[in-house]
Amino acid sequence: MRKTKKNPEFKSEAEERAFWETHDSSDYVDWSKAQSVSLSNLKPSTKTISLRLPQALLERIKIEANKRDMPYQSLIKAWLADDVEARRHS
């Protein structure tokens, strides 16, 4: 086991940020004792966009979403994700 330095006390988050930008955490943390963690409830970051669709298309999408008992925005996201994934592997 290697000896680690004691973490300094910081007066502000900015001071702490500046410190860690110039210091290696391995001098202060024994990473050999680190444990893996799963953050399964984290949601990916999202960005709001504006998408213009013909009214008739939007109505058909809403009907399809209603058949699946899901919000139409979720259905659009699922279709886009499926298409992008399929094209990635083709």
N, C-alpha and C positions, 0 to 999 in steps of 0.2 A: 504494500500500500504506500502510495506516495504522499508526502506531506503537502497540504494545501494551505494557501494564505487565507487569513481571515478577511471576509468581505468588509469593505469600508462602509461607513455610514454616510448617507447622502442627504443633503438638505433639500434637494428637489429632484424631480424626474429628469429635468434637463441636465443637472449635474451628473446623475447616474448614467444617462445616455452618453454624455461626453466621455465619461470614464470607460464604459464598455466599448466605445468606438476605438479606443487606443490601448486596450488591455485584452489579453487572451484569457478567456474564461477557464481554460484548463489549469491555470495557476490557482484558481479559486474554488473549483468544483472537481470532485473526484468522479469523473464521468464513468469510471468502471463500475460504479454502484448505481448508475442510472437504469431505470426500468422503462420498458416500452409501454406506451399508453395508447389507447384507442379513443379517438374523439368522434365517435360515430354520430353524435347528434349535431355536429357542426353542419351548417348549411353553406353551400358554396356562395360566394359573393355574387350578387346579381346587379345588373345595370338596366335601368329603365330605358326603353327605346320607343320611338314612335314609328309605327308601321302602317302605311296606307294600303288598305285592301278594298277591292270592289265590294259594295254592300252585299251583293248576291253571294259572293264567296264567303264573306263573314257569316252570313245567315246559314249557309250550308255547314260551315265549321261548327257553329253553335248547335245545330241539329245533331251533328255527329257527337259532339261533346255531351249533349244531353242524353243520347243513347247510352253513352259510357258512364253516365252519372259523374262527370268531372267538369271543372271549369274549362271554358274554351281556351283560355290562355295556357293552361296546363297541357291541353291536347296539342296546341300549336308547338309548345316547347318539346313535347315528347316526339312529335313528328319530325321536327327539325333535328333533334338529337339522333334519332334513328337514321335519318337520311345522311347526316354527316358521318356517323359511324360506319354505315354501309359503304359510303364512297371512300372512306379511309382504307377499307379492307378490299377494295375492288381493284 
